[in-house]
Each structure stands twice: as C-alpha cells, then as structure tokens.
Amino acid sequence: MQSRLAGVALQLAALATFVAMDTIIKLMTASFAVPQVMWARFLFGFVTVALVLRIVTGHFPWRSRAPGAQTLRSLILAACNWLFTTALVHIPLADATAVGFASPLLTVALAALWLRERVGWRRWAGVAIGLVGVLVLLRPPFLFAGEPVHWAMLLPLGTAALFAVYQILTRKLAAIDDPRTTILHTSFAAAIVTSAALPFDWTWPSAGGWGALVLLGILGGAGHGLLVMAFARAPASLLAPMSYTQMIWAVLASVLVFSDVPDAITLAGMVVIAAGGVLVALPDRTRDPQG
C-alpha cells in the first residue's frame, strides 16, 4: 500500500512538473524564438538525465540495439514539442493541454492497428467519447455558432497524433533496450536538430534568461524521471487515469499566470476528454484483460 501511495505521489509530482515546464515555455516564447526554447528544453534535459544516470549507475547506458528507432523516437518528440510550443504562442495553456490529451486515445487505436493488441469495446467507447470531447474543444462551425477558435488549436491535435506514434515506438523499444538507454536517447537527436536551427534565429539571453532556459531542461528531465519512479512503484492501471489531473494544473496555471479563464464549452470538452481517457485507461476485469 505504501509503495502504491508513493507511486501516486510521484505521478502527481511529475504532472505538476510538466505543467510548470509548459508554463515557463509559454512565458519564454514572448522573448525567444520557438527553436531556441526547444533547444534549451532538449539540450539541458539531456545533460540532466545523463548526469543523474552517471551518478546513480556509475556509467552511461548509451549503447542501443536499435539506434535508428531511438533516433526516430527522439525526432518525433522534437516535432511534438515544436507543434505544442508553437501553439502556446497563440492559445491558452489549458486549451493546448486539453487537446493534447487526445494522444492516449490515438495510442489505443494505433496499438490495435499497428501492434495488433486486443482492444475491447469499452476502450473503443472511451476513444469515441474522448474524441467527442476534442471536437467540442475545436468547436467546428457546423456544430457551434459564433466566432471560430484559433487555427493554432489544431497544432496540439498534431502533437497528440505524433505523440501516439512516439508511445508506440516506446513500447517496441521496451522489448529491445534497457529503459535507462531509452531515457538517455530521448532528448539526444532532438537536441542535435534544434541546435542546428539556432544560428537562424538566436537571441542572447540575460542571466535570468539563461536560468529559465536551463530550468526548462531540468524540469523536463525531472518530470520523466519522476514518471519512471512512479511506474516502478504502482501499476499503470492505477496511475494512467490520474494523468488527466494534469488538465487541472494547466487550468490553474492559465488562470493564475496568464489570466486565461476557460469558458464553459472548454471546460465541458475537458471533462468529456477525461471521461473517455479514464475508460481507456481502466483495466477490463472481465472478458478482455488485454483490452
């Protein structure tokens, strides 16, 4: 019981850490170009993870049996972050976070089609309900009258689709490489690609700016580390539904930091997405234990 409670606490801490990172990213995009913010996120994140692994294990578990897949996974994560960070320039943090939670729903669909995993009717129902919530957030004109939402609301949806592919690759690599190797490779290729873009749009940071950019990487590395520790202490069936509490932190950050108060339609869409996501995450104890 104590181990499970520790896992829950670590999961909640990880989710709060990710929202803190996204909040700083949105603040930093007012002063720095998106590629520079991403560069800091990935480079300093890689350095943080490498130092922690060196201290904990005494070496760098770098060698991979699937370097191509590791590189592709890192580049997909870079694309996810580029879309999400660009969205944060234009739309509230809570809205972007909520649309991004279409990713677990799309992951289930991809797992059924790509990995041939059995997906029961309950999870397919959860996918359908969650996607209805996404549709509510996007407010298509054929369903909602009034001013359409900003075009940047589509960017987190692209993030969700790419992150679903990222999750599938993570599952496949789990059977090939040590988890520590995968964690180490997560930011490496992304850091190289974003570094190559720096000469085209670089703003020299102040001392405080450097501190914030380094903090981005530390928060990203810490968040992933907390998640790994959480799943080592508690089952995924307990932790996965709790990931939707991240939307609560995102709403609080939007209101307190940016004074962006979600309206009733946005809140309704968030609730529907969370309901679908919980249906997807909960284990089926009857006919379809894998679904």
C-alpha positions in Angstrom: 0.0 0.0 0.0 2.8 2.4 0.9 4.5 1.7 -2.4 1.4 2.5 -4.3 0.8 5.7 -2.4 4.4 6.7 -3.2 3.8 5.9 -6.8 0.7 8.1 -6.9 2.6 11.0 -5.2 5.4 10.7 -7.7 3.0 10.6 -10.6 1.2 13.8 -9.4 4.6 15.5 -8.8 5.6 14.6 -12.4 2.4 16.0 -13.9 2.8 19.2 -11.9 6.4 19.4 -13.1 5.4 19.1 -16.7 2.8 21.9 -16.3 5.5 24.1 -14.7 7.7 23.4 -17.7 5.0 24.3 -20.2 4.2 27.4 -18.2 7.8 28.6 -18.5 7.8 27.6 -22.2 4.8 29.9 -22.8 6.5 32.7 -20.9 9.8 32.3 -22.7 8.2 32.4 -26.2 7.5 36.1 -25.6 11.2 36.7 -25.7 12.8 33.8 -27.6 12.0 32.0 -30.9 10.4 28.6 -30.7 13.5 26.7 -31.9 15.7 28.4 -29.2 13.2 27.4 -26.4 13.1 23.8 -27.8 16.9 23.7 -27.9 17.1 24.6 -24.2 14.4 22.0 -23.4 16.2 19.2 -25.1 19.9 20.0 -24.5 19.7 20.8 -20.8 17.2 17.9 -20.4 19.7 15.5 -22.0 22.5 16.9 -19.7 20.3 16.5 -16.6 19.4 12.9 -17.4 23.0 12.0 -18.4 24.3 13.4 -15.1 21.7 11.6 -13.0 22.3 8.3 -14.7 26.1 8.7 -14.3 25.7 9.4 -10.6 23.1 6.6 -10.0 24.6 3.8 -12.2 28.2 4.9 -12.4 28.2 4.8 -16.3 26.3 5.9 -19.3 24.0 3.2 -20.6 24.3 4.5 -24.1 24.6 1.5 -26.4 21.3 0.7 -28.2 20.3 -2.4 -30.1 18.0 -0.2 -32.3 19.8 3.2 -32.7 17.6 4.0 -35.8 14.4 3.6 -33.8 15.8 5.6 -30.9 16.8 8.4 -33.2 13.3 8.4 -34.9 11.6 8.4 -31.5 13.7 11.4 -30.4 12.9 13.3 -33.6 9.2 12.6 -33.3 9.4 14.0 -29.8 11.1 17.1 -31.2 8.2 17.5 -33.7 5.7 17.1 -30.9 7.3 19.9 -28.9 7.6 22.1 -31.9 3.9 21.9 -32.6 2.9 22.3 -29.0 5.3 25.2 -28.3 4.1 27.0 -31.4 0.5 26.5 -30.2 1.4 28.1 -26.9 2.4 31.3 -28.7 -1.2 31.7 -29.8 -3.6 29.9 -27.5 -4.0 29.4 -23.7 -2.0 26.7 -21.9 -5.2 24.9 -20.6 -6.7 24.6 -24.2 -3.5 23.3 -25.7 -3.0 20.8 -22.8 -6.6 19.5 -23.1 -6.4 18.9 -26.9 -3.1 17.2 -26.4 -4.8 14.6 -24.3 -6.2 13.1 -27.4 -2.9 11.3 -27.6 -3.7 8.4 -25.2 -6.9 7.8 -27.2 -5.0 7.7 -30.5 -2.4 5.5 -28.9 -5.0 2.8 -28.2 -6.2 2.9 -31.8 -2.6 2.7 -33.1 -1.8 -0.2 -30.8 -4.8 -2.1 -32.2 -3.8 -1.4 -35.8 0.0 -1.4 -35.6 0.8 -3.8 -32.7 -2.3 -6.0 -33.2 -3.1 -5.5 -29.5 -6.6 -6.6 -28.5 -8.8 -3.6 -27.7 -12.2 -4.3 -26.1 -15.4 -2.5 -26.7 -15.0 -0.4 -23.5 -11.8 1.1 -24.7 -13.1 1.8 -28.1 -16.1 3.5 -26.5 -13.6 5.5 -24.4 -11.7 6.5 -27.6 -15.0 7.7 -29.2 -16.1 9.7 -26.1 -12.7 11.3 -25.8 -12.7 12.3 -29.4 -16.1 13.9 -29.0 -14.5 16.0 -26.2 -11.7 17.1 -28.7 -14.4 18.0 -31.2 -16.1 20.2 -28.5 -12.8 22.0 -27.9 -12.2 22.6 -31.6 -15.8 24.0 -32.0 -16.4 23.3 -35.7 -18.8 25.8 -37.2 -21.3 23.2 -38.2 -21.8 22.4 -34.5 -21.1 25.7 -32.8 -22.3 29.2 -33.8 -20.2 32.3 -33.1 -16.5 33.1 -33.6 -14.4 30.0 -34.6 -11.5 29.0 -32.4 -7.9 30.0 -33.3 -6.3 27.9 -36.0 -3.5 27.1 -33.6 -5.9 24.8 -31.7 -5.1 22.2 -34.5 -1.4 22.2 -33.5 -1.9 20.2 -30.2 -4.0 17.8 -32.2 -1.0 17.2 -34.4 1.1 16.9 -31.3 -1.3 14.2 -30.0 -1.1 12.2 -33.2 2.7 12.3 -33.3 3.0 11.5 -29.6 0.8 8.4 -30.1 3.4 7.2 -32.6 6.1 8.1 -30.0 4.3 6.0 -27.4 4.1 3.0 -29.8 7.8 3.3 -30.5 8.5 3.4 -26.8 6.6 0.2 -26.3 8.5 -1.5 -29.1 11.9 -0.3 -27.7 11.0 -1.6 -24.2 11.4 -5.1 -25.6 14.8 -4.2 -27.1 16.7 -1.8 -25.0 17.3 -1.1 -21.3 14.8 1.6 -20.1 17.7 3.7 -19.0 19.1 3.6 -22.5 15.8 4.8 -23.9 15.6 7.6 -21.4 19.1 8.7 -22.3 18.3 8.7 -26.0 15.0 10.6 -25.6 16.4 14.1 -26.0 19.7 13.4 -27.9 18.7 13.6 -31.6 16.2 16.3 -30.7 19.0 18.4 -29.1 21.2 18.0 -32.2 18.4 19.1 -34.6 17.3 22.1 -32.6 21.0 23.1 -32.2 21.3 23.2 -36.0 18.5 25.7 -36.1 20.0 28.1 -33.6 22.1 30.2 -36.0 19.0 31.2 -37.9 17.1 32.8 -35.0 19.1 33.4 -31.8 18.5 35.9 -29.1 21.2 36.2 -26.5 19.7 35.6 -23.1 20.2 37.7 -20.0 21.4 36.0 -16.8 17.8 35.4 -15.8 17.0 34.2 -19.3 19.8 31.6 -19.1 18.5 30.5 -15.8 15.0 30.0 -17.2 16.3 28.1 -20.2 18.4 25.8 -18.1 15.4 25.3 -15.8 13.3 24.1 -18.7 15.7 21.2 -19.3 15.9 20.3 -15.6 12.1 20.3 -15.3 11.8 18.1 -18.4 14.4 15.6 -17.2 13.0 15.6 -13.6 9.4 15.0 -14.9 10.4 12.0 -16.9 12.5 10.7 -14.0 9.6 11.0 -11.6 7.3 9.2 -14.0 9.8 6.3 -14.2 9.9 6.1 -10.4 6.2 6.3 -10.2 5.6 3.3 -12.6 8.2 1.3 -10.7 6.1 1.6 -7.5 2.5 1.4 -8.7 0.6 -0.3 -11.5 -0.2 1.5 -14.7 -3.9 0.8 -14.2 -3.8 3.0 -11.1 -1.5 5.7 -12.4 -2.8 6.2 -16.0 -6.2 7.7 -15.1 -4.5 10.2 -12.8 -2.7 11.7 -15.8 -5.8 13.7 -16.6 -5.3 15.7 -13.4 -2.7 17.5 -15.5 -5.5 19.4 -17.0 -6.4 20.8 -13.6 -2.9 22.0 -13.1 -2.9 23.5 -16.6 -6.2 25.4 -15.9 -4.8 26.7 -12.6 -1.6 27.9 -14.4 -3.6 29.5 -17.2 -5.8 31.4 -14.7 -3.1 32.4 -12.2 -0.2 33.1 -14.5 -1.8 34.3 -17.8 -5.3 35.3 -16.6 -6.8 33.0 -19.3 -10.1 31.7 -17.8 -11.5 28.8 -19.8 -15.2 29.2 -20.8 -17.9 26.7 -20.2 -17.5 25.0 -23.5 -13.8 24.5 -23.0 -14.4 23.1 -19.5 -17.1 20.7 -20.9 -14.7 19.5 -23.6 -12.0 18.8 -20.9 -14.4 16.8 -18.8 -15.5 14.7 -21.8 -11.9 14.0 -22.8 -11.0 13.0 -19.3 -14.1 10.7 -19.1 -13.1 9.0 -22.3 -9.5 8.7 -21.2 -10.4 7.1 -17.9 -12.4 4.5 -19.7 -9.4 3.8 -22.0 -7.0 3.6 -19.0 -9.0 1.4 -16.6 -8.3 -2.3 -16.9 -11.0 -4.7 -18.2 -11.5 -7.3 -15.5 -14.0 -9.4 -17.4 -13.7 -10.7 -20.9 -10.8 -8.8 -22.4 -7.8 -8.5 -20.0 -5.6 -7.1 -22.7 -8.1 -4.6 -24.0 
